Amino acid sequence: MTTSFSRTSPDELRRRWRRQLAGRSYGGRSSRPRDGAALGFRVRGGPLVALSQVTPVLIYDEASSGGRTHVQLVAYRPQLTDAGVDWTAAVAFNKTLSLTPRPYARGRRLDSRWHGLLELALRLDHRLEQAQRHPERMRQTPVRWPRLWASFTAAAVEQVEGQGEEFAALCRKFDLSPAAMLAKFQRPWQSGVLLPADWVEPSGDSLWADFAGVPARQALPTEAFQLVA
């Protein structure tokens, strides 16, 4: 899991940017947009993080009208929908990583004072570069999103009812009543209780993302990237 705090010095980040981005030959015949994208997350804390503190981040190549290839950095704000959580519902910001990051930069250029974001972007760019060596592996590896939990007070959880086909199927499989199944999967958290969010009726301010087992950086093939972006 990736936090928004950088452990790399600003000087090293500048050197890394020059090595990865400035030295890359854009616009030549051999320079084509790389396949797919790389996915990471900016979070605060963990492994359980309030959904409001989670920012999915994508790195991908984009061909410009002038024949050059630019590396794009896009961050999203997840939103709760009737079908669950849309992780890329709204764009938080869109930057061009190929432009030299500078302090107090605006528009498409990244502000170099955002050390944590710049470090994450460079790591994602490196992950995407690695993925080009094994395109089949990238296509065969499914994208892993955090599992979501809904939080309730100890009193409110007694009134919660399970829902959904998965929940009903598990009740039948283990021959448990809905109430017993919910009790079996309750997870103590802070002063309340967590339940799997896809089994209950959550509200937007009670959702927590579980990053346990979620890769810090994932490579997405073009097909999956187009669905996400």
N, C-alpha and C positions, 0 to 999 in steps of 0.2 A: 504494500500500500504506500502511496506517495503523499506526503504532507506538503504544506505550502511553505515550509521552512527549508532554506538551502544550507547544506553543509559544505558547500564549495565556495572558495573565496571569489570575489568579483573579478580579480585578475585572471584566475583560472577559468572562469566562465567566459571571459573575453577570448582567451586563447582557444578554448574549446569551440566557440562559435566560429572563429577564423579557420580552425582546422576542419570543421565539418561543413560549414556553409560558404565562407568566402573562398575557400580553395576549390569548391566544386565548380565544374565547367558547365554553366547553363547556356543554353542557346545553340550549342553545337549539334552536329548531326547525331552524335552518339548519346546526346542528353535527351532522354524522354522521361515523362513523369513516371515515377515508380508505381508499381501496382499496389493498390489498397491504401491503408492508413494504419496509424498506430494510436492506440487508445490508452489513456491513463486518467488518474483522478487527482484533483486537489481537494484535500480534506483537512480537517482540524481534529486531531485526536484519533482514536481507534482502539480496537478493531470495529467497535460499534460507533457509528457517527450519525448524528441527526441529519436527515435528508436535506435540510436547509443549509447544511455546511458541506455539501458534496457538489463538486463542479467537475463533470466529465470534460476531458480535453482530448481533442483529435489533432493529429499532425498528418498532412497529406500533401502531395504535389499537385500543382495546378498549372496548366499551360496557358500562357497569356496570348493575347492577339498578336504580339510582336514576335512570337516564336520562342520565347524564353520560358523556362520552367521555374516556378516559385514555390517555396515551401510555405504552406498555410498553417496557421495555428488558430483553432477555433475552440472556444469554451462555451458550455451550455448550462442552462438552469433546468434541472428536472422539475416536472410538474405532475401532480396527481390527476389522473383521468378516470373515467368510468371503467376503463379496461385495466387499470393498474397505474404504474408510474411510467411516464414517457421521459426517458433519460435525456433526450435531446429536443425537448419541446420548444425551447426558446434559446436563441443565441445570446450569450452574455457579452462576448466580444470576439472580434475577428481580426487577427494580426497576420502580417507577412513576415515570417521568420527570416526570410532571405534578405530583408532590409536590416542593415546594421543596427542592433539595439542601442539606444542612446538614453541618457537620463532625461526625464520629463517629456519623453517623446509622446506624441499623440497620433491619432488616425491609425493607419495600418502598421506603423512602426512600433515595436515593442519597447516599453520603458525599461531600461536596463536595471533600474532600481528594484524591479520585481525579481529578486534573485531566485526565489523558490520556483516561480513560474518559468524563468529562463532555464534553470537547471532541468526541470521536468521536460520542457520542450526539446532540449538537446538530447536528453535520454530517449525520448520518444522518436526523435529523428534517427538516432542510432539504432533503435529497435526496428524501425521500418527498413533501414538499410540492411540490417542482418536478415530480415525476412525475405529479401529479394534473392538470397542464395538458396532458399528452400521454399519456392512458391507452392508446391503441393502440400507441404506441411502446414503452411499458412491457411490454405483452403480447407484442410481437413480438421482444423482446430476451431471448435465453436467459440463464439464470444461469451465471456463469463461476466455477468453483471452481479453486483452485490445482492444477496438475499435481503428482503425487507421484512422488518418486524414492526408491529403496531404496539404502542405502549398504552396501558390502562392502569388506573388505580386499583388497589386490592378490592375496593368495593364495586367498582364499575365492571371488573372482569367477570363477576358472578352473573351479570346480565347479558354477556356477549353470547351470540349464537354463531355457530360455524356455518360456512356456505361454500359453494363451488363443487365441481365434479371431483377434483382431487381429494378434497376433504371427505366427501361422501364415499368415495372408493376406499379410502384408508379405513374409515369406520367399518365398512363391510369386510375388508381384508382381515382386520384384527378383532372383528366382532366386538366393537366397543360402541357405546352410545356416544352421540356428539359431545355431550358434556364431559364424558370420561376422556375422549380423544383430545379435547382442548386442554383438559387438566394435565394430560400426559406430556403435552408439548409446551406448557407454560415455562417461561424463562424469567427468573427474578432479575429485575433491573432497577437500579437506584431505589426509589421508594415504592415502585409499582411492579407490574408484570408485563412481559412481552409475549405476544402471540404471532405466529406467521401471518403476515399482512394479507396474503392471498386467500386466507381462510375466514377473514372477518371483514367488518366494515370500518376501515381506518379513516382518520381525518388527517389533513395535510400536516398539521403541527405535531402529530404523534408518531411519525414514521422514523425508523432508524435503519440505516444501511449497514449490513454485516459484511465486512471485507475479509473475513477469514477465508482463506483459500482462493481469493481473487488475485490473479497475477498483477504485479505492479504496472507492467506494460504489456499490452497485447497487440499483435499484428492482425489486422482485418483484411481479408481479400476484397477486391473491388466490389463484388456482389453484396457482401455484408456492409461494406462502407457506404454504399449508395443507399441502403435501407436506413442506416443510422443517420447519415448527414442529410 
